[in-house]
Amino acid sequence: MGAPPRLSMRDALRWLRRGHLGTEAEHATFRTLHSASLTAPELRQGLTSESAERSARHLRNLLGVPAVALTDTVATLAWDGRSGHHERDTAALADTVLESGNTVVRDRRDFACSDPGCDLRQVVVSPLVVEDRVVGTLQAFTSSASAGLVRAVAEVAHWVSGNLELAELDASRTRLMEAEVRALRAQISPHFIYNSLTAIASFVRTDPEQARELLLEFADFTRYSFSRHGEYTTLAEELRSIERYLVLEKARFGDRLQVTLRVAQEVLPVAVPFLCLQPLVENAVRHGLEHKQGVGTVTIIAADRGGECLITVEDDGVGEDPEKVRRALAGDASVDSVGLGNVDARLRTAFGDDYGLVVETAPGVGTKVVVRVPKFAPGVHP
């Protein structure tokens, strides 16, 4: 017999909701999975007052206790359950585990109560740990803390910590991507801005209308390139920016620069990393054609390949030493290229190592850069 099919949490919940609940154990399993599925998205936002407020009720249901509190290292973030007057005690209770990092059980000696009707007599306090740092606590208040409840609170706190670590990784990844885009902008801006403004200035006296149109193209291009943008954009937006770039370069090169653009309509909505294609086109113009005698052509093709979009940027310019390209892709800052390594790294981060840049070049034969991106990828959207 083969191995039983493996179900994702979403599939398991769907299966259970359809009525495949026989025993009380199966009912309990459903309730646990359901509470966990409701809590995880909130925790993936990080440990904040908002995420704590939204997840505390589900954590209380998960543990089956009268009240639950979430704290960071200095204050209470959320309380859910009865006897809310004990919320004032949670910050002091958190101090008992912030240094040790161990789960502890405290009783009325640590959180006195003058309400004779309050039955919360013990609390299990467990640390929330991200990258070996205690960032907060999960506190479960109850009338009597059994050994099973202590283990359950510790396990749930460990699960919460795992989701908070994922949130931290997401935030770190976002910061890294933003830093890489800023570095890419720094590489693009000085060379291109100088040449564009020089070209526009040359038309001011001879053709004021052309100068005005070029200035508007320049404004639109820089607005897109230097705006606060998300990690991803659509291929349509990226190509629109490239068209503006090429209009400005054609003003400088005149008839020496020819452009061929072929794009399948089906791939225009595909999500791509912000500013992942414009550097490839700038490299084609700057390194491929700027030093070529006579007319040069840049060809940009975006084709539909089933589940993928295949994009090529090709020039018939002077070509490049393959070893120099290899060093650029490896991130060698001494190589004069506009962000090849940056673009390659961001593509691999977004889609996996199978989706890095493929560069074909040699001295005297031009350069062809191939980019493959999946039409749909988890977590990737404009």
N, C-alpha and C positions, 0 to 999 in steps of 0.2 A: 504493500500500500504506500502511496505517496504521502508526503508531509501535508498536514492540514493547511488550508489557505490562511494566509496572514491578513488580518484586517487592520486598517488604520483606525484611529479613534473615531473619526467621522463616520466610517463605515460601520463600526461597532455600534455607535449610537443610533444610526439609521436602522440597523438590524433589530436592535432592542426596542426602538420606538414602534416598529411594525407589529409588536405584540408577542414577540418570542420570549415572553417572561413567564416562567413556570414557577420556580421556587423563590422563596424569600431571599436566598443568596443571589439569585439573578436580579431581583429587584434592587438589592443593595449595590450590586455591581453597576447597574444602570445609574443609580443615584450618584455614586462616586464618580463615574466617568462623566456624567453630565455636569456636576459641580466643577470638576477639573477642567472640562472643555470651556466652561464659562469664564473661569479665572485666568487661564493662560494668556489670552490676548491682552488682558489688562496689565498683567505683570510684564509682558514684553515691551511695555511702554516705559519701564523703569520704576523705581521706588519713589513715587511722588504722592502728594496728598490725594490727587485725583484718582490715580490708579489704585491706591490703597482703599479709598472709599468705595470704589466700584467692585473690588475683589473681596473685601472683608466678609460680606454676607455669604459669598460662595465658599470661602474658607471655613466659616462657622458651620455651614451645612455639611461640608466635607468631614469635619471633625465631630459633628454632633454634640457640640457643647453649648452652654447657655450664652456665652459671650466670647468675643475674639477682639484683640487689638493688634494693630500693626504700628510699629514705631521706626523712626530712623535712629541715628545715634544721639540726637538731641531733643526730640519732641515726639509726641503722639501724632500719627498721621491719620488713623481711623479707628473707630470703635463701632462694633456691631453687636447687638444683643441687649439683654436686660441689665438692670443695675448700673446704669450709665454713670453713676456717681463715682465708680471706681476708675473711670478714665483718667482722673487726676493722679492715680497711682502708677500709671504705666511707664512714665519716663523714669521714675526711680527704680522700678522693677527691671527696666532695660539695663540699667547700670550694672546689675548683678551679673550679666553675661557678656557685656561688651568687651571686658578685658580677658576673661577666661575662655570665651568662645564655646562654652559647654551649656547644654540644656540643664535647667534647674527647676525645682519645684519649690514654690513659696506658699506660705499660709498667712493667716490673719495677723501674725506677728509682723509681717512685712507690708500688709495693706489693711490697716485697721478699719473697722466699719461700725458706725453707731446705729445703723438701720437694723432693727430686730427682724425684719421680714426678708433681709437679704440672705440668700443661701449660697452665695459665691464665697467659698471658704478656702479654696486653693487655686493656684494658677501655675500652669506650665509655661515657662519662658524659654524659647529656643532661638538661637542666633540665626540671622540671615547673612550668608557669607558670599562675597563676590571676589574672586581672585585672591583668596586668603585674607580678605579684609572683612571684618564684621561691619555691615552697613545698616543693620537694624535688627528688630526682633519680631517674632510671632508669639503672641501671648494668648493662651487658651484658658479661660476662667471656668471653674466647675465647682461642684459641691464636694467632690472627692476625686483626686487624681490617681487613677489606677495605673499600674505598670504598663498596661496596654495603651492607655491614653498618652502616657509619656512617650512611648515609642512612636505612636501615631503622630504626635505633634512634631517630634524630631524629624520624622520622615517627610511630613508635609512641608516643614521649614526647609529641608534639603531640596525638595521639589521646587518650592518658591525661589530658592537661591539659584537653582539651575536656570529658571526663566529670567531672573534678573541678570545672570551672567550673559545670557543670549541678548538681552536688551543692551548690556554694556558693549558687547561685540558689535551689535548693529550701530550703536552710537559711534564707536571707534572707527568702524568701516566708513560711516558717513563723513566723519572728520577727515579721514585719510583721503577719501574721494574728493572732498572739497579742497584739501591742500594740493592734490594733484592737478585739479582744474586751475587753481590759482597759479601753480607753477607753469602750466601750459599757457595760460594767458600772458604771463610774463615773457615767455619765449616768443609768442606771436606778436605782441603789441609793438615793440620798438621798431622792428624792421618794417612791418606792414604799414604802421601809421605814418612813418616818415615817407615811404614811397607813395602812399596814397595822397597825402597832402601835397607832395611835390607835383604829382600828376594833376591834381585839381587846380593847383596854382597856375600851372602852365596853360590852362584853358580860360582863366579869368578874363584876360584881355581879348583873346582871339575868338572865344565862343562862350560867352557868359551863361547861356542857357544850358550848355553841356556841363559847365562847371557847377551850376546849381543842382542839376540832376545827379552828378557824381557826389556832391556833398550830401545829398539826401540818402544815396546808397551807402555812403560811408557812415552816416549817422545810424541808419538801420542796422548795418553790420556790427558796429561797435556796441549798440544797445543790446543786441542779442548776445554777443560774445562776452560782454562784461557785466551783464545783469546777474542778479542773484537767482540762479536757476537750480532746479532739482538735479539729481544724479542723471536722469534720463530725459530724452526728448524724442520726438518722432523723427523718422527718416525724412519726412516731408519738411519739417522745420530745419533740420540740418542741411538739406539740399538747398533750401531757400536762402540760407545764410551763405552757402558756397556760391550760389549764383551771384549774390551781391559782391562777394569777394572777387569773382572772376570778371565782373563788369569793371571793377576798379583796376584790376591788373591789365585788362585789355586797353584801358585808357592809357596805361603806361607803355605797354608793348606795341599797341597798334595792331597792324596786320600780321606781326610776327607771332602772335598767339592765337591759335585756333582751338576751339572747344567743341567737343562732341559729348552730348548728354543723352543717355537712353535709360529711361526708368519705367519699370512695370508698375502700373497703377496699384496692383494688389499689395505691393510692399510699402507704399507710402505711410501707412499707419504703424509700421513696425517700430518698436521702441529700441533706441540705441543710446549708448552713453553720450552725454552732452559733450560737444566738441571732439568727437572721435574721428570725423571724416575731414573736417576743414584743415587740420595739420597735414594730412596726407596730400591734399590738393596743393597746399602751400609749398610742401617739399617738392612736388612735381614741377611747380613753376620756378621756385627759387633755385633748386639744385639741378633740375633736369633741363630747363629751357633758358634760364637766364644767361648761361654761358654758351648756348648753341648758336651757331651761325645760321641765319635764315629763319624760315618758318618752323615753329614747333607746335605740336598738338597735344592737348590733354583730353583724355577720354574717360568719362565717368559712366559706369554701367551699374544699374541695380536691377537684378533679375530675380524672379520668383522660382525657387527650387523646392517646391513642396512645403515641407516644414521649416525651411530655412530661406533666408534672403542672402543672395550672393552679390557683394559689392566689389567692384574693381576700379582702381584709380591707376591709370596708365599714362605714361608720357613717352615720347620718342626722342628724348633729350640725350644728354651726354652720358647718362648712366652713372653707376657708382661702384666702388670696390666692395664686393660682398662681405669682406672681413670688416670693413667700416660699418656696414649696415648691421652686421651681427653684434658689434660692440654697442651701436646705438640702441638696438632692441634689448640689450642687457642692461641699459641704463647708464652707459658711460657718458658722463657729462662733458667730457672733452671733445666728443664728436659733434660736429656742427650739423644738427638736424632739428627740425621743429617737432619735438615731442613724440618721436617714434616709440621710444621705450615707454613713455607715459601712456600713450594710446594702447599699446600692446598689453600693458599691465592692467589697465582698466577693463579692457575687453575680457581678459582672463578672469578677473575678479567677478565681473558681472555674469559671465556665461560658462566659465570653466576653461581648463587649459586647452581644450580642443578648438577654442575659438580665438586664438591669438592671430596676429598679423602673419601673412605669408608674403615675403618679398622676393621677387625675381629681378635680378639686375646684373649688369656687368659693364665695364667701361665701353662706351661707344654704342650700346644697344638699347638705351633707355631703361625705364624702371616700371615694373608692374607690382602693385600692392593689392592683395586679395583679402577681403574681410568677409567672413561668414558670421551671421548672427541668426539665432533661432527666432522664428516669428513670435513664439510665445515662450516665456521663461518665468518660473516662479519668482515673485517679488520684484520683477522688472516691469515697470510701467511708467509712462511719461508723467 
